[in-house]
Each structure stands twice: as structure tokens, then as C-alpha cells.
């Protein structure tokens, strides 16, 4: 978010909404099935939530009464839950805001705090503490997202040492810890490009035609024809991307599948059919030729 740093504190949800970090005043999930989840608030509203700092097991929305008890099953049809499914399927980042509550040592002591970007790495259903079906989403912090320090509510009582007598003193620590600034250079892949290609093909694999159907939506992968990384340096544009199933993606990236100039599919050098195409989706012939040359097909 512009002018917002990880660790930024807000006294109220309204202030967080005004900053654009989490727009709803009450809902814990902001987003839609089509666009994915923009942000979530982790504030102890659901008994089944678990917070490990760099990993959050986040309980989906729905099925609670005014007292916060789960009184009915949750559904992936709920817009908030569907948004998190889309974020998982499309690999979209989600902003995480933690609110003050006693259920997590990583929560702020008061108000709300923006804690950076997390990815939804998996999801599934389970029976919750109150006995109803809930959907839970495993969220992992991006590599460059700093993890908040655990809140220490009180110093533990000193314990005797096992053999030498006396007491165990806490580490002295450092009042002025050294701070090191680091810089990481990485390729930023355009989610809009990948999503557009998948949408054009309705997630059907352009090589084998398979559509992977999962609870909550369809899954496919976007494969760059000419690789982005050095020394290939391909463009991150729709004409350099294919919509593939996971298996064909691995085969294509590993050179077991290539394309002829006329988009005939080559498996280990032998023609096995034609690439499925869409009038909206042009394919860059130069990228096709470079991929084929790379694997000597």
C-alpha cells in the first residue's frame, strides 16, 4: 500500500479502512470470488484460528451467532471464503492485519497493526471446536515479510538451575540492536497477465485439455514459453504464456513438451497433436522457437 509500512499501527478499524489497508469496518475478509482476497483481519474472532507468526491457520467466515459461537456449517459459497480460495488458486498475495487479542502472542497489545503480505498455500474443511464444519486456510508470510516479535506480557518466574544452585537469569539482550539494511532483486511476475490467459481458456490445459476442478473453483497454471529468468529474459506478456495443467507445465518447463512453429505439440521430438488456442490469445512465434531451441526439439 502507498505510504504504508509493515508494522503500521491503527487505533481502530476505521483508521485502517481509511488507509486502505482493510476496507470493511466489520468483516474479517475483504474481497470477492472473482478478484480474490485483498486483506484479512486476525483478531481472535474464531476459536479455531491458530497464529504461529510466519504461518496463520485462518478460519473462514460464516456460521456464527452474535456471541461468537459456531452454530452452523460454513460454506465455500460465502464471498469471503470464495475470495480466499481464488487467492490460493491464482497465487495472489493477501494483506494481513492483526488485531489485539489474547489468543496470539503475535497480536498487538492494543488496536490493529498491518503485518504485510501472506500467501494462501492450502485450504480444507474440518470439524471445529463447536462441532460444526469450518473451512480453514493456511497462510504463509512472503519471504521479505518481517514477522512481529512475540508479545511478552510478563517475565517468567526465575527457576533454580538443575545442578549448580542459584537462579536462571534471562538473557541481557541489547538496548540498541544492530540494524542491517538488505536489498533483494527478483523478477516480479504479472498476476494480471497470468490470470487473463487462464480466463481466456477457462482453465483448460492447452496441451491435454484437462480442467482441474477443486472445491471452490478451477485450477490451472500459467507457463512462460520463453523463461523469464536470466539468461533467457523472456517477456511477461500474454503472448509468452500458456494455460497448462500442473503435469503439462512440468513437462513443458522440463523440455519433454515443445511446440513447432505451427503450434504442433512435440513430445520428445514427435508430433502428438495441435495446441488448443483461443482467438483472443495470440502466441509469440519467436518465444516458441527459443523454447524449442533451448531443448533441441
C-alpha positions in Angstrom: 0.0 0.0 0.0 1.3 3.5 -0.8 2.8 5.2 2.3 2.1 2.2 4.5 4.9 0.3 6.1 4.7 -3.2 7.7 4.2 -2.7 11.4 2.0 0.4 10.9 -0.4 0.7 13.9 -4.1 1.8 13.8 -6.2 2.5 16.9 -9.4 1.5 15.2 -10.8 -0.4 12.2 -12.0 2.8 10.8 -8.5 4.2 10.7 -7.2 1.0 9.0 -10.0 1.3 6.5 -9.2 5.0 5.8 -5.6 4.0 5.0 -6.9 1.3 2.6 -5.2 -1.5 4.4 -8.5 -3.3 5.3 -11.6 -1.5 3.9 -14.6 -3.2 5.7 -15.4 -1.9 9.2 -16.6 -5.3 10.5 -16.0 -8.2 8.0 -12.8 -10.1 8.6 -12.2 -10.8 4.9 -12.2 -8.2 2.2 -12.5 -9.5 -1.4 -14.6 -11.3 -4.0 -14.5 -14.7 -5.7 -13.5 -13.1 -9.0 -10.8 -10.8 -7.7 -9.5 -12.8 -4.7 -9.0 -11.6 -1.2 -7.4 -8.1 -0.7 -6.9 -8.4 3.1 -7.9 -10.2 6.3 -8.1 -9.3 9.9 -6.8 -11.8 12.5 -8.3 -10.7 15.8 -9.4 -13.8 17.7 -13.0 -13.8 16.3 -12.9 -17.6 15.6 -11.9 -20.1 18.2 -10.2 -22.4 15.7 -7.7 -19.7 14.5 -4.0 -20.5 15.1 -1.2 -18.0 14.8 2.4 -19.1 14.5 3.8 -15.8 13.3 5.0 -16.7 9.8 2.1 -19.2 9.4 -1.5 -18.5 10.2 -4.3 -21.1 10.1 -7.2 -18.8 9.4 -10.8 -19.8 9.9 -13.2 -18.8 7.1 -16.3 -16.7 7.5 -19.9 -17.7 8.4 -22.0 -19.8 10.7 -21.6 -17.8 14.0 -24.1 -16.2 16.3 -23.9 -12.8 18.0 -21.9 -14.4 20.8 -19.2 -15.7 18.5 -20.2 -19.3 18.8 -20.3 -21.5 15.7 -23.9 -22.6 15.2 -24.0 -23.8 11.6 -21.6 -25.1 8.9 -19.5 -22.8 6.8 -19.6 -22.8 3.0 -17.2 -22.0 0.3 -20.0 -20.2 -1.4 -19.6 -17.4 1.2 -18.0 -14.5 -0.7 -15.2 -14.1 1.8 -14.2 -17.8 1.8 -14.5 -17.9 -2.0 -12.2 -14.9 -2.2 -9.5 -16.8 -0.2 -9.9 -19.8 -2.5 -9.3 -17.6 -5.5 -6.2 -16.2 -3.8 -4.9 -19.7 -3.4 -5.7 -20.9 -6.9 -4.3 -17.8 -8.6 -1.3 -17.3 -6.3 -2.4 -13.8 -5.2 -1.0 -12.1 -2.1 -3.2 -11.1 0.8 -2.6 -8.3 3.3 -2.8 -9.4 6.9 -3.9 -7.1 9.7 -3.6 -8.4 13.3 -5.9 -7.0 16.0 -5.4 -7.1 19.7 -6.5 -10.3 21.4 -5.1 -12.7 24.0 -5.2 -15.8 21.6 -2.0 -14.9 19.8 1.4 -13.9 21.1 1.9 -12.1 17.8 -1.1 -9.8 18.2 -0.6 -6.2 19.2 -1.4 -5.2 22.8 -4.0 -2.7 21.5 -5.7 -1.6 18.3 -4.7 -3.1 14.9 -1.4 -3.5 13.0 -0.6 -4.1 9.4 1.7 -7.1 9.2 2.5 -7.4 5.5 1.7 -9.9 2.7 0.9 -13.6 3.1 0.1 -16.3 0.5 -2.7 -18.8 0.9 -0.8 -22.1 0.5 -3.7 -24.6 1.1 -7.2 -24.9 2.4 -9.6 -27.6 3.6 -12.6 -28.3 5.8 -12.6 -29.8 9.3 -14.9 -30.1 12.3 -14.4 -27.0 14.5 -14.3 -26.8 18.3 -18.0 -26.1 18.4 -18.8 -29.2 16.3 -19.7 -27.6 13.0 -17.9 -27.8 9.7 -15.5 -25.0 9.1 -13.1 -24.1 6.3 -9.6 -23.2 7.2 -6.9 -21.5 5.1 -3.2 -21.9 5.7 -1.4 -18.6 5.1 2.4 -18.2 5.0 4.3 -15.0 5.1 6.2 -13.9 2.0 10.0 -14.3 2.3 10.5 -10.5 2.7 7.6 -10.0 5.2 9.1 -9.4 8.7 7.5 -11.5 11.5 6.4 -9.5 14.5 8.1 -10.1 17.8 6.1 -12.1 20.3 4.3 -10.0 23.0 5.8 -10.7 26.4 3.0 -10.0 28.9 5.1 -10.7 32.0 8.6 -12.0 32.8 8.5 -15.7 33.9 9.5 -16.6 37.4 13.2 -17.5 37.9 13.7 -21.2 38.1 16.5 -23.0 40.0 19.3 -24.4 37.9 19.3 -28.3 37.8 22.7 -28.7 39.4 24.6 -25.5 40.3 22.1 -23.7 42.5 21.2 -20.1 42.1 18.6 -18.9 39.6 18.4 -18.8 35.8 18.7 -15.1 34.7 17.1 -14.0 31.4 19.5 -13.0 28.6 20.7 -9.4 29.0 19.8 -8.6 25.3 20.8 -5.4 23.6 19.2 -2.0 24.2 20.5 -0.8 20.8 20.4 -3.9 18.5 22.3 -3.6 15.2 20.1 -3.0 12.2 21.1 -4.1 8.8 19.5 -3.0 5.6 19.3 -5.6 2.8 18.2 -5.4 -0.8 16.8 -8.3 -2.8 16.4 -8.2 -6.6 13.8 -10.5 -8.0 11.6 -10.8 -11.1 8.1 -9.6 -10.4 5.6 -11.7 -12.4 2.4 -10.0 -13.5 -0.6 -11.7 -11.9 -2.9 -9.9 -14.4 -1.1 -11.5 -17.3 -1.4 -15.0 -15.9 -5.0 -14.6 -14.9 -6.0 -13.2 -18.3 -4.6 -16.2 -20.1 -6.3 -18.7 -17.7 -9.6 -16.8 -18.1 -9.3 -17.0 -21.9 -9.1 -20.8 -21.7 -11.4 -21.3 -18.8 -8.5 -23.1 -17.0 -8.5 -25.9 -19.6 -5.0 -27.1 -20.4 -3.9 -26.0 -23.9 -1.9 -29.3 -24.3 -4.1 -32.1 -22.9 -7.4 -30.3 -22.4 -7.7 -31.2 -18.7 -9.6 -28.9 -16.4 -8.8 -29.4 -12.8 -11.9 -29.0 -10.7 -11.4 -28.3 -6.9 -13.9 -27.4 -4.2 -14.4 -23.7 -4.7 -13.1 -23.3 -8.2 -10.9 -24.4 -11.1 -7.1 -24.6 -11.0 -4.6 -24.2 -13.8 -1.1 -22.9 -14.1 0.5 -20.2 -16.3 3.6 -21.4 -18.1 6.0 -18.9 -19.7 7.1 -20.2 -23.1 10.4 -18.3 -23.1 11.6 -18.3 -19.5 11.8 -15.0 -17.6 15.0 -15.6 -15.7 18.5 -15.0 -17.0 19.9 -15.9 -19.5 16.5 -16.3 -21.2 14.9 -13.0 -20.3 11.5 -13.6 -21.8 8.7 -11.1 -21.7 6.0 -11.3 -19.2 3.2 -10.8 -21.7 0.1 -12.8 -22.6 1.7 -14.0 -25.9 4.5 -15.7 -24.0 2.2 -17.5 -21.6 0.3 -20.8 -21.9 -2.5 -22.1 -19.7 -1.5 -25.6 -18.6 -2.4 -28.3 -16.1 0.3 -29.0 -13.4 1.6 -32.1 -15.2 1.9 -30.5 -18.6 3.5 -27.5 -17.0 6.3 -29.6 -15.6 6.7 -31.4 -18.9 6.9 -28.1 -20.8 9.3 -26.5 -18.4 11.5 -29.6 -18.5 11.6 -29.8 -22.3 9.6 -33.0 -22.6 7.0 -30.9 -24.5 7.8 -28.3 -27.1 5.9 -26.5 -29.9 6.5 -26.4 -33.6 6.1 -23.1 -35.4 2.6 -24.1 -36.4 1.9 -24.9 -32.8 2.0 -28.7 -33.3 2.8 -30.3 -29.9 6.1 -32.1 -29.9 6.7 -34.8 -27.3 10.4 -35.8 -27.3 10.5 -34.6 -30.9 7.4 -36.4 -32.2 4.2 -34.6 -33.2 1.2 -35.6 -31.0 -1.5 -33.1 -31.9 -2.1 -29.3 -32.0 -2.1 -26.8 -29.2 -5.5 -25.7 -28.1 -5.9 -22.0 -29.0 -8.3 -19.1 -28.5 -8.9 -16.2 -30.9 -8.2 -13.8 -28.1 -4.9 -15.4 -27.2 -2.0 -14.8 -29.7 1.2 -16.8 -29.3 4.6 -15.2 -29.9 6.4 -17.4 -32.6 9.8 -16.1 -31.5 9.2 -17.3 -27.9 8.1 -20.7 -29.3 11.2 -21.0 -31.4 13.5 -20.1 -28.5 11.9 -22.6 -26.2 12.2 -25.3 -28.8 15.8 -24.4 -29.5 16.6 -24.4 -25.8 15.5 -28.1 -25.6 16.8 -29.0 -29.0 13.5 -30.3 -30.2 
